[in-house]
Amino acid sequence: MPPIEDLLSQRKQFLRFLQHRVESVATAEDILQSAYLRAMQQTSAMRSDESAAAWFYRILRNAVIDHYRHRSAQDRLLEGWANELLSQPELTPEPGTERLVCECLGEAVQHLRPAYSDILNSVDLAERPLDAFAESAGITSGNATVRLHRARQALRKSLIAICGACSRHGCMDCTCRSKSDACGTSVQAP
């Protein structure tokens, strides 16, 4: 078994080696951890006349090559998927669908906390960039991301409360604004 303690004591050198070859510190850390595991599993592959560090550098080089092969394959798949999406004709909703959706959404958004309705109106409905909303609201991008996530959860609950019967019964002529769906089921707003 190679002296794992020696390999662990050279961690900084190994990490520096990887950082010069991959795109981020996090990726280098991931590769290093995986290489340590691989070294522990493949100790029999080390020749008796070979230093543990040289043997481990070979494992690291192979791990970097594997990383780029995997990333290249992912990039090709994503590119193919993007090209497929771009080649498809744009789907347009049926006439009147947007009006129905907007009425239900408008009703549901009115029942949310002002912070939630503001971010949903700005980011989701007006399609304003999240970073621009965060800056205008005086909050960090991270805070805006969390707020948007929570607002969407609250909106979902509100829509279920307002349009629940319509969505369960598949009624397209939803009359949620009058709190009664086309199926005749009375719906209570939250």
DAWOQUI-V360713 format. One record per run of one state. SS is the DSSP state (~ for helix, > for strand, _ for the rest). FROM is the first residue (numbers start at 0). TO is the last residue. Records with the same first field share a line. If there is no record, write none. Layout:
SS=FROM-TO, FROM-TO
//
This chain:
_=0-2, 9-9, 19-23, 41-41, 45-50, 87-95, 110-112, 125-128, 137-139, 169-174, 178-178, 180-184, 186-189
~=3-8, 10-18, 24-40, 42-44, 51-86, 96-109, 113-124, 129-136, 140-168, 175-177
>=179-179, 185-185
//
